[in-house]
Amino acid sequence: MGVLLSVKGDSMQPSLFDGDIVLVDRTKHEIVNGSIYAFVDGDQGARVKRLRIFGDTVIVLQSDNQNVADEERSGEDINTISQNIIGQVVWSGHCW
């Protein structure tokens, strides 16, 4: 089952742009290193980021925009991210 979400912000450019529509596959919760996921991140709400896992100790929320810093999470924050994954982004659409 999939859900469509609208992207807000420029942190995932050039892969995803502000206003793009993404299709999130809600059956894909297991993190495949380097893939893009939608997830709920506490008070920040729903987010879309590329997830990178380094062992069992670190997860990096990677922005494709080189001007936006990546976010490193460790400890209990890894579980918080992995348990709140909405699904994997499997398609995106861009209006010109």
PyMOL commands that set and color helices and strands:
alter all, ss='L'
color gray80, all
select helices_A, chain A and resi 42-44+76-83
alter helices_A, ss='H'
color red, helices_A
select strands_A, chain A and resi 2-6+21-25+36-40+46-54+58-62+71-74+85-93
alter strands_A, ss='S'
color yellow, strands_A
deselect
rebuild
show_as cartoon
